[in-house]
Amino acid sequence: MKIDIDRNRCIGAGQCALTAPKVFTQDDDGFSELLPGHEDALDGAAVKEAVKVAVRVCPVQAITIE
């Protein structure tokens, strides 16, 4: 699974960081970013499911997974 955040689309709502705090955080400006080491494969079914939920709850669909 590869996670991508469209930083031009992100509005800093923070839903991803609330939904999957082991994967997402917010930078100093409040925009979404991945925690180090989570750019590609994710370990554990619970974490993968949380990322899928974060994709769905993003109000501007700035997060995609492949």
N, C-alpha and C positions, 0 to 999 in steps of 0.2 A: 504494500500500500504506500503510495506516495501522496503527501499532503502539499497543497499549494495554496498560498494566501495571496489574493490580488490586492496589493497594498494601495492601488489606485481606487479600488472600490470600497475598501474597509472604512467604516465610519466610527470605529471604536466603541461599539455597543457593549462589547465584553461578554456576550453570550457564550462564545467559544471557551473563554477562560473559566467561566462559571460552570460550564457543562463538562469540560475535560481539562481540569487544572494540571493533570500530569503531562499534558501535551502542549497546551497553549498558555501564553501569558500576554501581557500588554506591555508595550515599550513605554518610554518616558513621555511620549505624546499621546498615549492611550490607545494606540493601534495594535491590532493582533500580531503576534509573532509566535513562532514555534520555539519551544524550549530546546536547548542544544541536544542533539542526538535523536530528534524525532522527525527529521526530514523525510525519512524513508520508512522502513519496516517498523511496525509497532508490536511489542510483545503483549500477549494476553488478550483474550476475547473481550473482557470488560473494557479495556482501553480502546480497542477497535470499535466497539459499539458506541462508546462515548464520543469518539471522533465522528462517527456517522451521525449521531444526534447533533453535534456541533455544526455539522454541515447543514442540517435541516433547519436549525434555529437561527442561523445567521440571517439578519433581516435584509441584507443586501446580496446574499449569496457570494460572498467574497472568498469562501473556502471551497476547494474542490479536492477530491481524492481520486486516485487512479488505481 
